[in-house]
Amino acid sequence: MKNKDIEFLDVVALRGPNIWTYRPVLEAWIDIGELEDSPSNTIAGFYERLSSWLPGLIEHRCSPGVRGGFLQRLREGTWPGHILEHVTLELQTLAGLPGGFGKARETSRRGVYKVVVRAWQEQVTRAALDAARELVLAAMDDRPCDVARTVARLRELADRHCLGPSTACIVDAADDRDIPCIRLFEGNLVQFGYGARQRRIWTAETDRTSAIAEGISRDKDLTKALLADCGIPVPEGRRVDSAEAAWEAALDIGLPVVVKPCDGNHGRGVFINLASQADVQSAYAIAVDEGSGVLVERFVPGNEHRLLVVGDRLVAAAAGEPAWIVGDGRASVAELIELQINSDPRRGRTENHPLNIVRLDSAARLELARQSLAPDSVPAAGRRVLIQRSGNVAFDVTDRVHPDTAAAVVLAAQVVGLDVAGVDLVAEDIAQPLEAQRGAIVEVNAGPGLLMHLKPADGTPRPVGRAIVDHLFPAGEDGRIPIVGVAGTNGKTVVARLVAHLLGLSGRCTGLACSEGLYVGNRLVQGGDRADWTGGRRLLMNRTVEAAVIENDSGVILGQGLAYDRCQVGVVTNLDEGDHLGDFDIDDADRLANVLRTQVDVVLPGGAAVLNARDARVADMAPLCDGEVLLFGADPALPAIAAQLAAGKRAVFVRDGRIVLADGGRETALADVAAVPLTHGGRVGFQVENVLAAVAAAWALDLPEPLIRAGIEAFDVDQADAPWQFTVFERGGATVVVDDAHNAPALRALLAAAGQFQAGRRCAVYAAGADRRDADLVEQGRLLGAAFDQVVLYDDATVPSRRPPGQARALLRQGLAQGARVAEVHEEPDHGRAIDIMFERLRPGDFLLLQSDEAYSGPTIDRVRRWIQQ
């Protein structure tokens, strides 16, 4: 086995919906080399070692669909990719994360597999993948493996990088209500919803938790004064500035008393039931170091309670219990604490332990001193010793809280101004009103911990996360803004910009992430190609954005994932022969269709998919949509449109030169195609399709028909809205067209449109653009050679290429050689120089195609405009 290995070729983070699942995953490309010839059943002892190291694998059902299904496959024989998938998921489970989704699939290269696993937290999952590889190889090679140490390391990573339990329970509750969430940084700051309808939390604080209210809650003296003024029972007391003043206050208030910091938290520096001068002054000396001042208050007998208020209601309550030990005449106090208290399996230092470890801190030592004991004292057999009077508030009493007490704590939170508050009170019996037992509210805290209510030491866990989500998003609200996702092979950018234009006319501040830049309203925030996960996320995090339009090509879906979890409208412009085939092991149009269907999969049940009826692969995606489906196409006789209308559904098409909105048998003429500038009088067929797609999307968004009509008739009227898409310039009897076609389907559509323009001589400036397959470049060259008399080839410097210099031009030349029309082919690597050469040779009656750079059209347009002005 020494020559056999599992090599990671790449690990791709898909951070949004993708071809595998709606959730974030890591897609690991692995090469198993010689192990392709060594399934698991051929490796002696492998099954026994792996199943003994990871006994939890028995729960993996796998393809047999039964408990133990994966182990059955392992025994019968399966390959390392599949094994790596399940071991990674099991390691994540052992690290405290749900195992979740997993897949392993062969690629077209022998021995190379894609292993896909749910990424709850990307760094932890990457570490789990690495650890799984080492573990699998160790089991194959019969080498020792310290599984416990591996799991401990992964647990530590999970604790460091994953959300805390309080935040996680709120996120889970939002997920249950299908409210999207975005973790804004490594800590517990989380956004729910998108754009202008978003809400934020930081642990259990919300964006409604004011700084003033939080400041009040930290000042215990001020809090108490405000509560008392509103008639809420609080312990009498006052602020002191010396040990002597503390004793004087204790005498005035009446013994016993409580000494605590004015602005402390988590019970630090709090001393209760103090009845002697020595105890009070000792407590002062410690409390003064924990805050900015010290309070002396009346001691309220009873147990400490923590009540959680969310909005205008009490949602959970927990009680504390004192910690005692019983002497045996042999063990010391410190030893008895470990034997009788800290040995409780409910106690620990992690989030899975509802009770804390009891430490001999200053408060515990003072309590012992009051009983004439020290940590090394040996209590007599049967003697009960109090170690801790308060703390461990983890015993659920929600159902026992008296209604008057519940009303009092809600009022206390409102007086302070907190929408989510942890109210601490002391009472002997929480089932009785406070006044009758001289109980009192002692603190009101912002950002309360929720773990005691989620995992009580005893009693019923409470759905506190759901309470906070329901507070942020009352029934019927989900935090979503209208999102339009646009996918396909060609036309995506034009459709996205036109839809954003229409949404903007409706009065919404609309964000647009497309290959021409990132826009908020009419403002360009960032230029260049922003049609990616990052660009989309920037829009969805922007509080000013009321609607968003996001362009997605196949590379985004395959290499990054969608920026949003669901969308209101999903548009698939076309597929045709596809583009960028060969990337990510997607080799044909049928497999590409499975990629682009992701845009349809994420349409909300109340939303709509907008699909091209001309393209059968696109139209066939209709059954995958959870919402409505609208079809578009230039010809109403298309079979898909005919069937759509017969079924009483909506479609957009052209009849007698007019754009028609059809709902079953009802038809409404929207506008003349010739009146839409983008179509150049209806002569540019692919632009007609783009307009129809945008109109269908706007119709699905319930935009008014007059607005849609005005929007499409005004868009690109001065050729400034889509300057890279068949933009026509004329000078001196010559016609110049700028377009960004970079694949064979787009070039065919472009040539069909160019044929509508009369010309004596046809010329083109063209480049390969981003890497495409050799055959695709040859085909583009062939199309150019059949349509143009003169072609100048250049290199597109705006996109990276793995090809050596000149190779892409050579492939285009190979295709041009097959063209029947082309007479001259020149090469000029520099794009600007290539354009200038053609301008110098341009004659009246010529037609010149200038291909814009794939990543940015600006320089091409600028050169044309300078030429026009000369």
Beta strands, then each sheet from edge to edge (+ up, - down):
strand 1: 7-14
strand 2: 25-31
strand 3: 102-106
strand 4: 112-118
strand 5: 181-183
strand 6: 189-192
strand 7: 199-202
strand 8: 205-206
strand 9: 237-240
strand 10: 257-261
strand 11: 271-274
strand 12: 294-298
strand 13: 303-310
strand 14: 313-319
strand 15: 323-326
strand 16: 384-388
strand 17: 395-396
strand 18: 420-427
strand 19: 440-446
strand 20: 483-487
strand 21: 510-514
strand 22: 517-520
strand 23: 523-527
strand 24: 547-551
strand 25: 567-572
strand 26: 603-612
strand 27: 628-633
strand 28: 650-655
strand 29: 658-663
strand 30: 666-672
strand 31: 727-731
strand 32: 734-739
strand 33: 761-766
strand 34: 790-793
strand 35: 824-827
strand 36: 846-851
sheet 1: 1+ 2- 4+ 3-
sheet 2: 5+ 6- 7+ 8-
sheet 3: 9+ 12- 10+ 11-
sheet 4: 17+ 14- 13+ 18- 19+
sheet 5: 15+ 16-
sheet 6: 23+ 22- 21+ 24+ 20+ 25+ 26+ 27+ 28+ 29- 30+
sheet 7: 31+ 32- 36- 33- 34- 35-
end
